[in-house]
């Protein structure tokens, strides 16, 4: 069940499609690159598909370009529309693959924390990546997660829980 009318959803989909077309053009991405948009439970999901090099460009280093485009899209939708529909962008399943890798890194860190009893800091990562790990480890007994440092080198640390 959605709180949005078909007209409201279509307005946001059109806004997202237009922005993506202009962005892909500005980045000189192959015009055959597809942007599949769908609305589900208050969120517009956009999935990019196309040439491997163009997709790599759109993802950027550690997903930073994809995150930036998604951030801009959300800002534009919030400012241009009366309908607070969230936008989530992905490119050929990148976010799921990256989340699996982050979860593996988190599992290794938990193992080290439990064995050594000391804090382990992971590599610098974006806020969305830190959120993946915070959520993944939130119910793991005996450990806690915190973000430490300043952007762009902000890291997630896994440490023994304070009882």
C-alpha positions in Angstrom: 0.0 0.0 0.0 1.4 3.4 -1.0 0.6 6.8 0.3 1.4 8.2 -3.1 -0.9 8.7 -6.1 0.0 7.4 -9.5 0.4 11.0 -10.7 2.8 11.8 -7.8 4.9 8.7 -8.5 5.0 9.5 -12.2 6.1 13.0 -11.5 9.1 11.8 -9.5 9.9 9.1 -12.0 10.0 11.7 -14.8 12.2 14.0 -12.7 14.6 11.1 -12.0 14.7 10.0 -15.6 15.4 13.5 -16.8 18.2 14.0 -14.3 19.8 10.7 -15.1 19.6 11.4 -18.9 21.4 14.8 -18.3 23.9 13.2 -16.0 24.8 10.4 -18.3 25.1 12.8 -21.2 27.4 15.1 -19.1 29.6 12.2 -18.2 29.8 11.2 -21.9 28.4 7.8 -21.1 27.2 5.6 -24.0 23.6 6.6 -24.8 22.6 3.0 -24.8 23.1 2.8 -21.1 19.9 1.8 -19.5 18.3 3.3 -16.4 15.6 0.9 -15.1 13.3 2.8 -12.7 10.7 1.2 -10.5 8.7 2.4 -7.5 8.2 0.2 -4.5 7.0 1.0 -1.0 7.9 4.7 -1.0 11.2 4.4 -2.8 12.2 4.8 -6.4 14.9 2.2 -7.3 17.1 3.0 -10.3 19.4 0.3 -11.7 22.0 1.3 -14.3 23.1 -1.2 -16.9 25.4 -0.8 -19.9 29.0 -1.0 -21.1 31.4 -2.2 -18.4 33.7 0.9 -18.6 30.7 3.2 -18.4 29.3 1.4 -15.4 32.7 1.5 -13.7 32.8 5.3 -14.3 29.3 5.6 -12.8 30.1 3.6 -9.7 33.4 5.4 -9.1 36.0 4.5 -6.5 34.2 2.5 -3.8 30.9 3.7 -5.1 31.5 7.4 -4.4 30.2 8.5 -7.8 27.1 6.4 -7.5 26.6 7.8 -3.9 27.0 11.3 -5.1 24.5 11.0 -8.0 22.0 9.3 -5.6 22.5 12.2 -3.1 21.9 14.8 -5.7 18.8 13.0 -7.0 17.4 12.8 -3.5 18.1 16.5 -2.9 16.5 17.4 -6.3 13.4 15.3 -5.6 13.0 16.8 -2.1 13.3 20.3 -3.4 11.4 20.0 -6.6 8.5 17.7 -5.5 6.0 17.8 -2.7 6.4 14.1 -2.4 9.1 12.7 -0.2 10.0 9.7 -2.3 13.4 8.3 -1.6 15.8 7.4 -4.4 18.2 4.4 -4.4 20.6 3.9 -7.3 22.6 0.8 -8.1 24.6 -0.3 -11.1 24.6 -3.9 -12.1 24.2 -5.1 -8.5 27.3 -3.2 -7.2 25.7 -2.4 -3.9 24.8 -6.0 -3.1 28.3 -7.2 -4.0 29.9 -4.4 -2.0 27.6 -5.2 1.0 28.6 -8.9 0.9 32.3 -7.8 0.9 31.8 -5.4 3.8 30.0 -8.2 5.8 33.0 -10.5 5.2 35.3 -7.8 6.4 33.1 -7.2 9.5 33.0 -10.9 10.3 36.9 -11.0 10.2 37.0 -7.9 12.5 34.5 -9.5 15.0 36.7 -12.6 15.1 39.8 -10.6 15.8 38.0 -8.5 18.5 36.7 -11.7 20.2 40.1 -13.3 20.0 42.3 -10.3 21.0 39.9 -8.3 23.1 40.8 -5.1 21.5 39.4 -2.6 19.0 39.9 -3.2 15.3 39.5 -0.3 12.8 38.4 -1.1 9.3 39.5 0.8 6.2 38.0 4.3 5.5 34.6 4.1 3.9 31.6 6.1 3.0 28.7 6.7 5.4 26.5 4.3 3.5 29.1 1.6 3.8 29.6 2.2 7.5 25.8 2.0 7.9 25.8 -1.5 6.2 28.3 -2.7 8.8 26.6 -1.0 11.8 23.3 -2.7 10.8 24.9 -6.1 10.1 26.7 -6.2 13.5 24.0 -4.5 15.6 22.8 -7.7 17.2 26.2 -9.4 17.6 26.7 -10.1 21.3 30.0 -8.9 22.9 30.9 -6.3 20.4 30.0 -2.7 19.6 30.6 -0.6 16.5 31.5 3.1 16.3 32.5 5.5 13.6 35.8 7.3 14.2 37.8 9.9 12.4 36.9 12.7 9.9 35.7 12.5 6.4 37.1 11.4 3.9 39.0 9.0 6.2 36.2 8.2 8.6 36.3 4.6 9.6 34.2 2.0 11.4 35.7 0.4 14.5 34.6 -2.8 16.0 35.4 -3.2 19.7 34.5 -5.2 22.8 31.1 -4.2 24.1 31.1 -2.2 27.4 28.9 -4.1 29.9 
